[in-house]
Structures are given as structure tokens and as C-alpha cells.
Amino acid sequence: MELESLTRALGVSGFEEEVRRLILGAVKDGEVDEFGNVLTKTGKSKVAFVAHMDEVGLLVTSIEEDGRLKFRKVGGVDDRILPGSSVVLYGDGFKVEGVIGVAPPHFQQQQQQVSWQDLYIDIGAASRQEAESMGIGPMTPAAFSRRYSNMGKFVSATALDDRAGCWVLLEAYRRAAATYVWTVQEEVGLMGARALSRRLDVSYVVVVDTMACCHPNWTGGVKPGNGPVLRLFDNYGAYNNKLAKKVLEVAKRRGIPIQIGSGGGGTDAGAFFAAGIPAVAIGILTKYSHSPVEMAHKDDLKHAVELVVALAEELA
């Protein structure tokens, strides 16, 4: 499956059905648990590879009388990217385009700091009834409008976090036997991984996720294009050092470029580690994380696939 197809699917946390449907169509014997996670197991491997299907976005909370939509943020969305953004609202059988407008500079005597709580989504409806007739209501998700572009050695797209990891797992699935897992609701507290962690029968977990790039204090000297990052520490703490050493040994033995760094935020690895399963995270460096224009280096994507395949073969 092409990475572009995965990034074009809409999957705000809790509403990942489009992404899940694509993944189920690409794997054999995929199972969906009661929380919406997708699992498939080939062979008797002791290692599970995990990526999350969901993305940050917005959720409609109410409809004003004039048809504008009030919303809340889902996951870590920076208020600064919202004014002027375009979104897609979606649900069973419908998709509706919307924009988040802001007062033009003609009407502002000085530049104003805008909070998300001051903003609305405009779908071109003139009344609450018209908005409702389009299928919109409270709890309707809104994803940032899709884009995908090849930019030199980079790809820039909406929702690379974490469709890049989803794609890496699908590519590895075709080449190496292991347990592969695609989780829900990572962006709102690792919820899918937490639900799954206490009943996943494996010895190790390797999470593949994007990693915000780059800041010398947070991430160290890592750079896009120099390989995936073994993410040893983030806001959830340190991960399993013994497993991390095995990952480094495999990468060195196979000649796969790999970097070492730490990250902000967290990954699903935290949920598995807390449940007693040795876990580490492999990061794909991504510029402009949690925005509609995320960017990842194509070589890092390729080498992440190679690393997952090697680990599936050697940690089996």
C-alpha cells in the first residue's frame, strides 16, 4: 500500500474507521478487538511491532444558530495553526468541507492572539438546521484537509504521525513474520495500547512512531536522513535498555543506519512498558509535527522498514 493512501484516510482519535479499513484490506486474518485495535500474527514470533492509526484533529461540540460550529481540540494541536486552516468533517456516509476563519487584518487595529475557544468552523451553512441536514452534530470529528507532496528527499503530508509508522508495519508485514498491531487513540493518552497491553502475549514490543524534529535539548544531535531514531527517553520516562541494546546490535550487524535520541511527548511504548512488557520506540524524524504539513525524509522511511524486518527476524 502506498503511504499517500494512508495519509489521505481520515482518522481523528476515536474515529479511525477509514484507516482501519485500509489496513484490514492489506493484511490477511486481521482481527479487530473491542476497542478498535487491529492485530495480525504470522508465525510464532516473540516480538510485536506497534503503530497508531489515529491523528490529532478537532471535534464538534455544538452548532450555533447561524450554522457555525464550535469545537474542541483532540490531541496536541497548537492554537497558532488553526486560523485559516481547512478541515474535513466526516461521519457515516458524509464528508463536509469546512474552514476556520479569522477576522481579516482590515478590521484589526493590532495583531491579536487568538485562542481556539474563540474560533468557529464555517461549513457554509446559514442556520443550525442547514448544518444538521448535512449530517453534522455534536461529536462529529473534523480532520485537517488532506495534502501529500514529494519535496526533494522529503515527503510532506497530513497525518504522517503516525501513518508513516502504519506504512512501515505494512511493508514489514509482507517480508517478515511477527505480530503487527495498529492501535487507536494514541494521541489522547495511549488508550488503545493501554487496553491491549495486559493481554498481548509477546516478549518484546517495538513501537514505530514519528518523532518531532529537531531541538538540541530535547532530541539531541539527530538529523533527518541519517536513519530512524532509537528513542530512549521521553515524557513517559526511559524505556527498556536491554532491548535497546539488542536493537542497536541488530542495526549494526545489518548495516542499517540508526540514531540515538530522546523525544518530547510519548508513544505507545509507555503503555506496554507499564504493563510489564519490555518496550522501545523507533522514531521517524518529522518536521512540523501535529500540523497539516508534516515532513519526513524518504531514506528514514526506507531504513525504518529495513530495521523492523531485521528485528522481526532476529528477535523471533
MIPATOR-616308 format. One line per field, with one value per residue (C-alpha): residue in one letter; y, x, z. Coordinates in Angstrom, 3 decimals. Last residue first. Example, Ala and Ser with C-alpha at 12.3 -4.5 7.8 and 13.67 -1.06 7.14 Angstrom:
residues 2
r <- c(s, a) .
v <- c(-1.060, -4.500) .
u <- c(13.670, 12.300) .
w <- c(7.140, 7.800) .
This chain:
residues 316
r <- c(a, l, e, e, a, l, a, v, v, l, e, v, a, h, k, l, d, d, k, h, a, m, e, v, p, s, h, s, y, k, t, l, i, g, i, a, v, a, p, i, g, a, a, f, f, a, g, a, d, t, g, g, g, g, s, g, i, q, i, p, i, g, r, r, k, a, v, e, l, v, k, k, a, l, k, n, n, y, a, g, y, n, d, f, l, r, l, v, p, g, n, g, p, k, v, g, g, t, w, n, p, h, c, c, a, m, t, d, v, v, v, v, y, s, v, d, l, r, r, s, l, a, r, a, g, m, l, g, v, e, e, q, v, t, w, v, y, t, a, a, a, r, r, y, a, e, l, l, v, w, c, g, a, r, d, d, l, a, t, a, s, v, f, k, g, m, n, s, y, r, r, s, f, a, a, p, t, m, p, g, i, g, m, s, e, a, e, q, r, s, a, a, g, i, d, i, y, l, d, q, w, s, v, q, q, q, q, q, q, f, h, p, p, a, v, g, i, v, g, e, v, k, f, g, d, g, y, l, v, v, s, s, g, p, l, i, r, d, d, v, g, g, v, k, r, f, k, l, r, g, d, e, e, i, s, t, v, l, l, g, v, e, d, m, h, a, v, f, a, v, k, s, k, g, t, k, t, l, v, n, g, f, e, d, v, e, g, d, k, v, a, g, l, i, l, r, r, v, e, e, e, f, g, s, v, g, l, a, r, t, l, s, e, l, e, m) .
v <- c(-14.091, -11.238, -11.702, -11.938, -9.427, -7.111, -7.240, -6.567, -3.639, -2.192, -2.464, -0.755, 2.049, 2.341, 3.109, 5.680, 7.350, 7.478, 9.234, 12.051, 13.090, 16.292, 17.294, 19.905, 19.626, 20.255, 17.890, 17.627, 20.378, 18.268, 14.519, 12.174, 8.565, 7.264, 3.668, 3.136, 0.551, -1.998, -4.712, -5.874, -5.258, -3.334, -0.007, -0.877, -1.627, 1.720, 3.701, 2.071, 3.607, 6.830, 9.926, 13.701, 15.090, 12.951, 11.395, 10.402, 7.640, 7.303, 4.313, 3.469, -0.172, -2.151, -5.462, -6.131, -2.514, -2.448, -5.777, -4.624, -1.323, -3.109, -5.554, -2.658, -1.085, -4.354, -4.311, -0.589, -0.914, 2.538, 5.693, 8.013, 8.837, 12.347, 10.880, 8.662, 6.051, 6.829, 4.722, 7.100, 6.139, 6.910, 9.814, 11.422, 13.748, 14.753, 13.658, 15.797, 15.701, 15.360, 17.615, 19.917, 20.051, 20.511, 18.717, 17.159, 15.692, 11.902, 9.693, 6.322, 2.712, 0.853, -2.242, -4.623, -7.627, -10.977, -11.386, -12.408, -9.171, -9.323, -6.585, -4.207, -4.098, -1.564, 0.531, 0.421, 1.673, 4.476, 5.847, 9.112, 11.176, 10.916, 7.139, 6.767, 3.586, 0.954, -0.896, -4.136, -6.497, -9.815, -11.228, -12.974, -10.924, -9.540, -8.521, -7.477, -5.214, -3.072, -2.930, -2.043, 0.810, 2.102, 2.287, 4.051, 6.691, 6.860, 8.093, 10.968, 11.398, 12.822, 15.496, 15.195, 16.265, 13.722, 14.551, 13.930, 16.612, 17.624, 14.869, 16.168, 14.903, 17.063, 16.268, 18.766, 18.727, 16.292, 17.216, 14.732, 14.973, 14.717, 17.245, 17.286, 17.499, 15.280, 17.919, 18.486, 19.357, 22.245, 23.512, 23.282, 25.203, 28.007, 29.666, 26.735, 27.449, 24.940, 27.509, 26.067, 28.508, 30.181, 31.979, 28.786, 28.008, 31.082, 34.035, 36.445, 39.737, 41.831, 45.484, 47.759, 44.750, 45.012, 45.217, 42.496, 39.931, 38.396, 34.679, 31.701, 28.018, 26.384, 23.475, 20.713, 18.098, 14.337, 12.007, 8.350, 7.647, 10.518, 13.239, 16.856, 17.874, 20.820, 23.969, 26.105, 29.911, 30.284, 26.866, 26.680, 29.035, 27.158, 24.236, 20.875, 18.220, 15.722, 16.329, 20.043, 21.268, 22.633, 25.257, 25.090, 27.924, 27.469, 30.859, 29.338, 27.944, 24.230, 22.441, 20.276, 19.494, 17.537, 18.591, 16.945, 14.881, 11.597, 7.966, 4.774, 4.050, 1.862, -1.336, -4.131, -7.255, -9.597, -13.218, -14.554, -17.749, -17.342, -14.525, -12.543, -9.824, -7.249, -4.180, -2.006, -0.911, -1.114, -4.409, -6.037, -6.075, -9.092, -9.212, -12.637, -11.484, -7.923, -5.086, -4.771, -4.720, -1.825, 0.206, -0.408, 0.619, 3.907, 4.730, 3.626, 5.794, 7.868, 7.692, 9.826, 11.603, 9.165, 10.411, 8.479, 10.618, 9.750, 6.029, 6.338, 8.508, 5.875, 3.494, 0.000) .
u <- c(11.842, 14.158, 16.436, 13.929, 11.408, 14.279, 15.675, 12.254, 11.685, 15.102, 14.636, 11.244, 12.753, 15.543, 13.071, 11.176, 14.406, 15.558, 12.335, 12.880, 9.732, 7.666, 4.464, 2.353, -1.095, 0.429, 0.986, 4.709, 6.337, 9.392, 9.274, 12.036, 10.903, 11.235, 11.734, 10.260, 11.275, 9.375, 9.943, 6.421, 5.397, 2.160, 3.951, 6.327, 3.366, 1.701, 4.938, 5.756, 2.532, 4.487, 5.269, 5.564, 9.041, 11.774, 15.118, 17.922, 20.008, 20.478, 20.277, 21.750, 21.193, 24.403, 22.790, 25.112, 24.935, 21.128, 20.897, 23.279, 21.429, 18.095, 19.598, 20.969, 17.510, 16.033, 18.365, 17.781, 13.992, 12.415, 13.159, 10.368, 6.844, 7.913, 10.571, 13.658, 15.467, 14.111, 16.147, 15.992, 15.457, 18.276, 20.560, 18.087, 16.555, 19.064, 19.727, 22.021, 19.986, 16.196, 15.016, 17.928, 19.259, 15.788, 14.621, 12.362, 9.224, 9.306, 7.093, 6.091, 7.231, 6.739, 8.815, 7.259, 9.022, 8.141, 4.682, 1.201, -0.778, -3.399, -2.257, -1.173, -4.357, -6.401, -3.315, -2.330, -5.755, -5.758, -2.259, -3.438, -5.312, -2.931, -2.660, -6.397, -6.355, -3.683, -2.208, -0.543, 1.800, 2.867, 5.815, 6.755, 8.839, 8.525, 4.920, 4.395, 7.458, 5.757, 2.544, 4.493, 6.334, 3.021, 1.432, 4.550, 4.292, 0.543, 1.532, 2.015, 2.305, -1.165, -1.140, 1.681, 5.174, 7.562, 11.233, 14.233, 13.046, 9.541, 7.053, 3.620, 0.539, -2.329, -5.521, -7.728, -7.270, -9.644, -13.007, -14.886, -18.667, -19.260, -22.129, -23.927, -23.251, -25.121, -25.555, -29.148, -27.734, -25.783, -28.913, -30.939, -28.310, -28.529, -26.707, -24.436, -21.209, -19.179, -17.617, -15.657, -15.504, -12.787, -12.629, -12.004, -9.052, -7.361, -6.347, -3.516, -4.380, -2.357, -3.279, -6.000, -7.750, -10.628, -8.594, -6.320, -9.046, -11.099, -10.364, -11.875, -11.617, -12.741, -15.052, -15.532, -18.208, -17.843, -20.803, -21.860, -21.323, -19.210, -16.897, -15.871, -12.984, -10.845, -9.278, -6.971, -7.016, -6.840, -5.887, -2.091, -1.411, -3.689, -1.225, -2.996, -1.935, -4.779, -8.393, -9.185, -12.673, -15.297, -17.953, -19.630, -21.178, -24.731, -26.141, -27.957, -24.631, -23.851, -22.216, -19.234, -17.632, -14.389, -10.967, -7.784, -4.802, -4.277, -5.186, -3.786, -1.052, 1.980, 3.052, 5.508, 5.156, 8.046, 8.013, 7.379, 5.397, 4.461, 2.301, 0.118, -2.367, -3.868, -6.072, -7.146, -10.797, -11.532, -13.451, -10.603, -10.235, -8.533, -6.536, -6.540, -4.658, -3.387, -3.925, -7.713, -7.634, -5.180, -7.405, -10.497, -8.654, -7.617, -11.174, -12.548, -10.222, -12.852, -11.691, -8.631, -9.092, -8.710, -9.339, -7.595, -5.388, -2.278, -2.831, -3.296, -0.180, 1.935, 1.200, 0.000) .
w <- c(16.848, 17.885, 14.861, 12.004, 13.295, 14.238, 10.709, 9.157, 11.546, 10.715, 6.944, 7.168, 9.262, 6.690, 3.924, 5.980, 7.068, 3.441, 2.425, 4.921, 6.799, 6.637, 8.462, 6.671, 8.315, 11.759, 14.668, 13.920, 11.820, 10.905, 11.367, 12.479, 12.272, 15.827, 16.943, 20.397, 22.970, 25.028, 27.613, 28.585, 32.205, 31.725, 32.274, 29.424, 27.162, 27.852, 27.551, 24.215, 22.871, 22.455, 24.495, 24.477, 23.904, 22.469, 23.216, 20.875, 19.354, 15.594, 13.264, 9.869, 8.901, 8.312, 9.293, 12.221, 13.357, 13.228, 15.062, 17.793, 18.232, 18.600, 21.089, 23.126, 23.207, 24.459, 27.461, 27.992, 28.265, 28.034, 29.978, 31.137, 29.935, 28.886, 26.602, 26.798, 24.715, 21.258, 18.866, 15.927, 12.289, 9.861, 8.991, 6.568, 9.135, 11.823, 15.416, 17.551, 20.754, 20.727, 23.545, 24.246, 20.674, 19.140, 15.993, 14.943, 16.468, 16.380, 14.221, 15.547, 15.349, 18.632, 19.339, 21.859, 23.385, 24.950, 23.414, 24.583, 24.378, 27.136, 29.506, 26.746, 24.698, 26.649, 27.343, 23.671, 22.598, 25.164, 24.581, 26.192, 23.628, 20.674, 20.958, 20.366, 18.292, 17.725, 14.746, 15.812, 13.986, 15.491, 13.591, 10.351, 7.900, 4.374, 3.672, 7.297, 7.045, 4.390, 6.417, 9.556, 7.818, 6.424, 9.881, 11.182, 8.448, 9.101, 12.548, 12.594, 8.812, 9.390, 6.658, 4.190, 3.216, 1.704, 1.765, -0.479, -2.919, -1.876, -2.719, -1.782, 0.011, 1.298, 3.141, 4.916, 8.697, 10.327, 11.851, 14.019, 14.604, 18.351, 18.331, 15.000, 11.280, 8.821, 6.133, 7.314, 10.731, 9.236, 7.491, 10.693, 12.650, 10.125, 7.230, 6.422, 4.536, 6.539, 8.908, 11.835, 14.720, 16.777, 20.130, 22.125, 19.877, 21.321, 19.153, 19.961, 18.297, 15.846, 16.174, 14.810, 13.354, 10.870, 7.655, 9.097, 8.379, 11.241, 11.414, 9.650, 10.363, 7.153, 6.366, 3.839, 4.526, 4.224, 4.502, 4.596, 8.283, 9.549, 8.360, 8.813, 6.569, 7.604, 6.191, 8.311, 8.216, 11.989, 13.454, 13.218, 16.139, 18.540, 18.548, 18.415, 20.927, 20.970, 20.002, 20.159, 20.944, 18.588, 17.987, 14.602, 12.632, 11.372, 12.418, 15.412, 16.663, 16.414, 19.331, 20.393, 17.038, 17.446, 16.175, 14.978, 16.057, 14.249, 14.857, 13.370, 15.897, 15.219, 17.004, 16.272, 18.393, 19.198, 20.364, 16.843, 16.381, 12.727, 11.408, 13.793, 12.906, 15.230, 14.610, 17.552, 17.531, 21.269, 21.100, 19.210, 15.436, 13.894, 10.669, 9.075, 5.997, 5.754, 3.223, 3.357, 7.146, 6.939, 4.635, 6.780, 9.937, 8.351, 7.332, 10.736, 12.879, 14.717, 18.326, 17.611, 14.260, 11.379, 7.858, 5.079, 2.827, 4.845, 4.332, 0.586, 0.303, 2.055, -0.805, 0.000) .
